[in-house]
Amino acid sequence: MDSELRALATLVVGAWIQAGCFYSLSDPLPESCSEGLGDCDATVPGCETSLENNDRHCGTCGYDCRETSCTGTICTPVQIAAGQNRAYAIIVDDAYVYWTNDDEGNVPRNSGVWWAPKDAIDPSQAAPCAITDSGVPRGITQSETDIYWVDMGRAEILAVQKPCPNNNGEVLHQMAFDPQNPAPGDLGPEPIAIALDGGSLYWTDARKGSVFANIWTLELDTPGSAQPLLADLPQCITANGSCDATVEACPCNSPWYLAVDAGYVYFTHFSSGRVGRVARDAAGRGAVQCAGDAGGTVEGWGIVLDDSHIYWRVSLGLRVADKEPPCGGGDVVAAGQAELRPRDLARDGTELFWVRGEVDSEIVSVCVDGASERVIARAPAHGLTVDANYVYWTEWSDSRVGGVYRVARPPACGTPNRAP
C-alpha cells in the first residue's frame, strides 16, 4: 500500500509541476484575490498587484494596454480616424482597417470606404479608399485582394481592389424595384449587410415591411448571376398585398445582418428579433428553415456562428440557439436593459464582443458559455471587429465628429488574476 501511495503522490506532484502549479512548503497556498487585486508576480507570494490603474495588468493579470494607459480597470482607446460622419461597418486585414462612412449632409460628401493603418496613432492618417458620392454605404467584407460593400442609397453591390486608395469602385450588381409586381409601401431596395464565402457574395435586402425583402447571392466569377435565396411565402401576404409581419418566418420581417457557413446563410430579422436560415445550394433554397426564439424582443442585429451555435443581437442583449432546426430556444448569453439597443457583434475563439447600449455604450467581452464578462471600453460604438491583439470599432455620429478606434484586447476567457 505504501508503494501505491508513493506512486500516486509522485503522479500528482508531477502533474502540478507540469501545469506550473507547484508551490514549495515555504510558499503560501493559492488563494482568491480580493476585488481590485491580483497575484500577477510569480516571484512574490499573495495578491500583490493592484489592477485598478496598472498599464500592464489592467483589471486582470496580463491585460497589457500596450501603447495606452489603464484607468479604472479599462484601457484607454487609440483614435485611428477622426472627422467621420456615420461611420458604420468595419473590417481589418493584416495591415489595415477599413470601414464604411455615409457622410450624409456634408459637402463635399465623402461617402464610401475609408482606410487607415491598423497601428496608426495619428487620426490624420485615415483617408478615402473608394468614394461613391450620394451613396449610403453599409455592410463591408473582404477577400485577400478585394473589398466588397453594399450601398443602400444607390442600391448597389460594389468592389474595389486592394491596396487603397484605388478608385470609385466597380458596381457588381444594381438592385431595382420589381416593375411587374409593385408592393404597397415598397420603398425600393435596402441592402444592409454583406458576407463573402469562397467565390460567393451574400447580402440582405431589408425593405422593411415589403414582400420583396430577401437575401441575395452573387457568384463572383459569373457576372449578372445575382439570385434571391428566399422564395415568396403565400402565408406572409395579406389581402391587400402587403407583408404580414406577425408571421415569424416571413422574409418581410426585414432580414438585417447575416453570417454564412458551408451549408447555410443565417440572418437576423430586424422586426421580430428572431433568426432564420436558408440553404446556400439551389436545390434547398426557398424556405426559411428555422427561427430561434428572441424572447419577445425586437430588433435583430449582429450575428455570428461557431460549429454548432448561432449567436445574435437583440434589443435586450445576446442570445444563442442551436444551428439545427428548430434552432433551440434562444437562451440568453448576456442581458441588457430595456432602453439599450445593441448593434454589432464579433466572435473570436471562445469570446464574444458586443456593444451594449445606445447612448452610454459599452464594449463588452463575454465568454460564449456566459461564465464571465468584462467592459473593455466605454464608447458610442456601432461597427465592431477584432483581431489577435485589438478590438476595433466605428463611432456613429453626425456632423463629422465620429471616429474609428482600437483598444488592446483583454486576456482570453478564463484567465485568472494570478501569474502562470
C-alpha positions in Angstrom: 0.0 0.0 0.0 2.8 2.4 0.9 4.3 1.9 -2.6 1.0 2.6 -4.2 0.5 5.8 -2.2 4.1 6.9 -3.1 3.4 6.3 -6.7 0.1 8.2 -6.6 1.9 11.1 -4.8 4.6 11.1 -7.5 2.0 11.3 -10.2 0.1 14.2 -8.5 3.2 16.3 -7.8 4.4 15.6 -11.4 1.1 16.9 -12.8 1.3 20.0 -10.6 4.8 20.8 -11.8 3.9 20.2 -15.4 0.9 22.5 -15.0 3.0 25.2 -13.4 1.1 24.9 -10.1 3.8 23.7 -7.8 4.3 25.6 -4.6 7.1 24.9 -2.1 6.2 24.4 1.6 7.5 27.9 2.3 5.1 29.5 -0.1 1.5 30.4 0.9 -1.2 28.3 -0.7 -3.0 29.7 -3.7 -5.9 32.0 -2.7 -8.6 34.0 -4.2 -7.7 37.7 -4.5 -9.9 40.5 -3.3 -11.5 42.7 -5.9 -9.0 45.1 -7.5 -6.0 42.9 -6.6 -4.2 40.1 -8.5 -1.4 37.7 -8.0 0.4 38.8 -11.1 4.1 38.3 -10.0 5.1 34.7 -9.6 8.1 35.7 -7.5 6.0 37.4 -4.9 3.6 35.5 -2.7 0.0 36.7 -2.3 -2.1 39.2 -4.2 0.5 41.9 -4.6 -0.7 43.7 -7.7 -3.2 46.5 -7.9 -5.3 46.1 -11.0 -7.1 49.5 -10.9 -4.7 51.7 -12.9 -2.0 49.3 -13.9 -1.0 49.7 -17.6 0.4 46.1 -17.7 -2.3 44.4 -15.6 -5.4 46.4 -16.3 -8.2 44.9 -14.3 -6.8 41.4 -15.0 -3.3 39.9 -14.7 -1.6 40.1 -18.1 -4.1 42.6 -19.6 -1.5 44.9 -21.3 -2.8 48.2 -22.6 0.1 48.3 -25.0 0.6 51.9 -26.2 -2.0 53.5 -23.8 -2.7 53.7 -20.1 -5.2 52.0 -17.7 -7.8 54.0 -15.8 -10.3 52.3 -13.5 -9.5 48.8 -15.0 -10.2 50.0 -18.6 -7.5 50.6 -21.2 -7.6 54.0 -23.0 -8.5 53.6 -26.7 -6.5 54.9 -29.6 -8.3 57.1 -32.2 -7.4 55.8 -35.7 -9.7 58.2 -37.6 -11.5 61.5 -36.8 -14.0 63.7 -38.6 -16.2 60.7 -39.6 -19.9 61.1 -40.1 -22.0 58.0 -39.6 -19.1 55.5 -39.8 -20.9 52.2 -40.0 -19.3 48.7 -40.5 -15.6 47.8 -40.0 -13.2 45.1 -41.1 -9.4 44.5 -40.7 -6.7 42.6 -42.5 -3.1 42.1 -41.7 -2.1 45.7 -42.1 -5.1 48.0 -42.4 -8.5 48.8 -41.1 -11.4 49.6 -43.5 -14.9 51.0 -42.8 -17.9 52.4 -44.5 -18.9 56.0 -43.9 -22.0 57.6 -45.5 -21.1 61.3 -44.6 -24.7 62.3 -45.1 -25.4 66.0 -45.0 -21.9 67.2 -45.8 -20.5 69.0 -48.8 -18.4 67.6 -50.4 -19.8 64.2 -49.4 -17.1 61.7 -48.9 -19.3 58.6 -48.6 -17.8 55.2 -49.4 -15.0 53.1 -48.0 -12.2 54.6 -45.8 -9.0 53.1 -44.6 -6.1 53.6 -42.2 -3.1 51.6 -41.0 -4.0 49.3 -38.1 -1.2 50.6 -36.0 -2.0 54.3 -36.6 -1.6 56.6 -33.7 -2.4 59.8 -35.7 -6.0 60.0 -36.9 -4.9 62.2 -39.8 -3.6 59.1 -41.5 -7.1 58.0 -42.3 -8.1 58.5 -46.0 -10.8 57.6 -48.5 -10.3 54.3 -50.3 -13.3 54.4 -52.7 -15.8 57.3 -52.8 -19.4 57.0 -54.1 -20.9 60.5 -54.0 -24.5 60.5 -52.7 -24.2 56.9 -51.6 -25.2 55.4 -48.2 -22.7 52.6 -47.7 -23.5 49.9 -45.1 -22.1 46.4 -44.7 -18.5 45.6 -45.7 -16.5 42.4 -46.3 -13.2 41.4 -48.0 -11.1 38.8 -49.7 -7.3 38.8 -49.7 -7.3 41.1 -52.8 -10.6 43.0 -52.8 -13.1 44.9 -50.6 -16.8 44.5 -51.1 -19.6 46.6 -49.7 -23.3 47.4 -50.1 -24.6 50.9 -50.8 -28.2 51.3 -49.5 -28.6 54.8 -51.1 -27.6 53.7 -54.6 -28.9 50.1 -54.2 -25.5 48.8 -55.4 -23.1 46.0 -54.6 -19.6 47.3 -55.1 -16.0 46.2 -55.1 -12.6 47.8 -55.0 -9.1 46.3 -55.3 -6.6 46.5 -52.5 -4.4 48.3 -51.8 -6.2 51.6 -51.1 -6.6 54.3 -52.3 -7.9 53.0 -55.6 -10.9 54.4 -57.5 -14.7 54.8 -57.2 -15.2 51.1 -57.1 -16.8 48.7 -59.5 -20.5 48.1 -59.5 -21.0 44.3 -59.3 -24.8 44.4 -59.2 -27.5 47.1 -59.4 -30.7 46.3 -57.5 -34.1 47.5 -58.6 -37.8 47.5 -58.0 -39.9 44.7 -59.4 -41.9 46.6 -62.0 -44.2 43.7 -62.6 -45.3 43.3 -59.0 -45.2 46.6 -57.2 -46.0 46.2 -53.5 -47.8 48.6 -51.2 -45.3 50.6 -49.2 -42.2 49.2 -51.0 -39.6 52.0 -51.0 -37.1 50.1 -53.1 -34.0 48.0 -52.4 -32.4 48.4 -49.0 -29.1 46.4 -48.9 -27.8 46.3 -45.3 -25.2 43.6 -44.6 -22.8 41.5 -46.8 -20.7 38.4 -46.4 -18.2 36.5 -48.6 -17.6 32.8 -48.6 -15.3 31.3 -51.2 -16.4 32.9 -54.5 -19.9 33.8 -53.4 -21.2 37.1 -52.1 -24.4 37.2 -49.9 -26.3 40.3 -48.8 -29.6 41.2 -47.2 -32.3 43.4 -48.8 -34.2 44.6 -45.8 -37.0 46.6 -47.4 -38.8 47.0 -44.0 -42.4 45.7 -44.3 -42.1 44.9 -48.0 -42.8 41.5 -49.5 -39.7 41.9 -51.7 -37.4 41.8 -48.7 -34.9 39.0 -49.4 -31.4 37.6 -49.2 -29.3 37.6 -52.4 -26.3 35.7 -53.7 -23.8 36.6 -56.5 -21.1 34.3 -57.9 -18.1 36.5 -58.4 -16.9 34.6 -61.5 -20.3 34.8 -63.2 -21.4 38.4 -63.9 -25.1 39.1 -63.7 -25.8 35.9 -61.7 -27.4 37.6 -58.6 -30.2 35.4 -57.4 -32.7 35.7 -54.4 -32.5 32.9 -51.8 -35.9 33.2 -50.2 -39.0 32.2 -52.1 -42.3 34.1 -51.9 -44.2 32.7 -48.9 -48.0 33.0 -49.5 -48.8 33.0 -45.8 -46.8 36.2 -45.5 -49.1 38.2 -47.8 -52.2 40.0 -46.5 -55.4 40.5 -48.5 -54.2 43.9 -49.8 -50.8 42.5 -50.9 -48.7 43.9 -48.0 -46.5 42.0 -45.6 -48.0 40.2 -42.6 -45.3 40.9 -40.1 -47.0 38.6 -37.5 -45.7 35.5 -39.3 -42.3 35.0 -37.7 -40.6 33.3 -40.7 -41.6 35.8 -43.3 -38.7 37.5 -45.2 -40.7 40.7 -44.9 -39.7 40.8 -41.2 -36.6 42.6 -42.6 -33.5 40.3 -42.9 -30.8 42.5 -41.4 -27.4 41.1 -40.6 -26.2 37.7 -41.9 -23.5 35.1 -41.4 -22.5 32.1 -43.6 -21.2 28.6 -43.1 -20.6 25.7 -45.6 -24.3 24.9 -46.0 -26.5 27.8 -45.0 -27.0 31.5 -44.7 -28.2 32.6 -41.2 -29.8 36.0 -40.8 -31.5 38.2 -38.1 -35.0 39.6 -38.6 -35.0 43.2 -37.6 -38.7 43.4 -37.0 -39.1 40.3 -34.8 -35.6 39.8 -33.4 -35.5 36.2 -34.5 -33.0 34.3 -36.6 -33.6 32.2 -39.7 -31.5 30.2 -42.1 -31.8 29.3 -45.8 -29.7 26.7 -47.8 -27.0 28.0 -50.0 -27.4 25.4 -52.7 -30.0 25.9 -55.4 -31.9 22.7 -54.5 -32.5 23.7 -50.9 -33.3 27.4 -51.4 -36.7 29.0 -50.8 -38.0 28.3 -47.3 -36.7 29.7 -44.0 -35.8 26.5 -42.2 -35.6 27.7 -38.6 -36.3 30.7 -36.4 -34.7 30.9 -33.0 -36.8 32.5 -30.3 -35.9 36.1 -29.4 -37.8 36.1 -26.1 -40.4 38.6 -27.2 -37.8 41.3 -28.1 -37.4 43.1 -31.4 -34.5 44.5 -33.5 -32.3 41.6 -34.5 -28.8 42.9 -35.3 -25.4 41.3 -35.5 -25.0 37.6 -35.9 -22.0 35.2 -35.7 -21.6 31.4 -35.8 -19.5 28.6 -34.4 -19.6 24.9 -35.3 -22.9 24.2 -33.6 -24.5 27.5 -32.4 -25.8 30.8 -33.6 -25.2 34.0 -31.5 -27.1 37.1 -32.3 -28.0 40.5 -31.0 -31.5 41.7 -30.0 -32.7 44.8 -28.2 -32.3 43.2 -24.8 -28.9 41.6 -25.1 -27.2 38.5 -26.7 -28.9 35.2 -27.5 -27.7 31.7 -28.5 -29.5 28.9 -30.3 -28.6 25.6 -31.9 -27.9 25.7 -35.6 -30.1 22.7 -36.4 -33.9 23.3 -36.6 -35.8 24.3 -34.7 -32.8 26.4 -33.6 -33.2 25.7 -29.9 -34.8 28.3 -27.6 -32.7 31.4 -27.9 -31.1 31.3 -24.5 -29.7 34.5 -23.0 -25.9 34.8 -23.1 -25.7 38.3 -21.8 -28.6 40.7 -21.0 -29.0 44.4 -21.3 -31.8 46.7 -20.1 -35.0 47.7 -21.8 -33.7 51.0 -23.1 -30.5 49.5 -24.6 -30.2 48.8 -28.3 -27.2 46.7 -29.1 -25.8 46.8 -32.6 -22.8 44.9 -33.9 -21.2 41.6 -32.7 -17.9 39.8 -33.2 -16.6 36.4 -32.2 -13.1 35.0 -31.9 -12.4 31.7 -30.3 -14.5 31.4 -27.1 -15.1 35.1 -26.8 -18.0 37.3 -28.0 -17.6 41.0 -28.3 -20.6 43.2 -28.4 -21.8 46.8 -27.9 -24.2 47.3 -25.0 -26.2 50.4 -25.0 -27.0 53.3 -27.4 -26.3 56.5 -25.5 -23.9 55.4 -22.8 -22.5 52.5 -24.8 -20.0 49.9 -23.5 -18.0 47.4 -25.5 -18.1 44.2 -23.6 -16.4 40.8 -24.0 -18.2 37.7 -22.8 -17.3 34.1 -22.8 -19.6 32.0 -25.0 -20.7 30.0 -22.1 -21.8 33.2 -20.3 -19.5 32.5 -17.4 -17.9 35.9 -17.3 -17.9 39.3 -19.0 -15.9 42.5 -18.7 -16.3 46.0 -20.0 -13.3 46.8 -22.2 -14.3 50.3 -23.4 -17.0 52.9 -22.9 -17.8 54.4 -26.2 -20.8 55.1 -28.6 -19.7 52.2 -30.8 -21.5 50.9 -33.9 -19.5 48.6 -36.1 -17.1 46.2 -34.3 -14.4 43.7 -35.2 -11.4 42.0 -33.6 -8.0 40.6 -34.4 -5.5 38.7 -32.2 -4.4 41.9 -30.4 -7.1 44.6 -30.6 -10.8 45.4 -30.7 -11.7 48.0 -33.4 -14.9 50.0 -33.7 -16.7 52.8 -35.5 -18.4 55.7 -33.8 -21.7 56.6 -35.4 -22.2 60.3 -35.2 -23.5 63.2 -37.2 -21.6 66.4 -38.2 -18.3 64.7 -38.7 -17.5 64.3 -35.1 -17.4 60.5 -35.2 -14.3 58.4 -35.4 -12.7 54.9 -35.6 -10.9 53.5 -32.6 -9.0 50.5 -31.3 -8.2 49.2 -27.8 -5.9 46.4 -26.6 -7.7 43.1 -26.4 -8.0 41.5 -22.9 -6.7 38.1 -22.0 -8.7 35.1 -23.2 -11.7 33.7 -21.3 -10.9 32.0 -18.1 -7.6 33.8 -17.4 -7.3 34.1 -13.6 -5.9 37.1 -11.7 -2.7 35.3 -10.9 0.6 34.6 -12.5 1.0 31.4 -14.6 
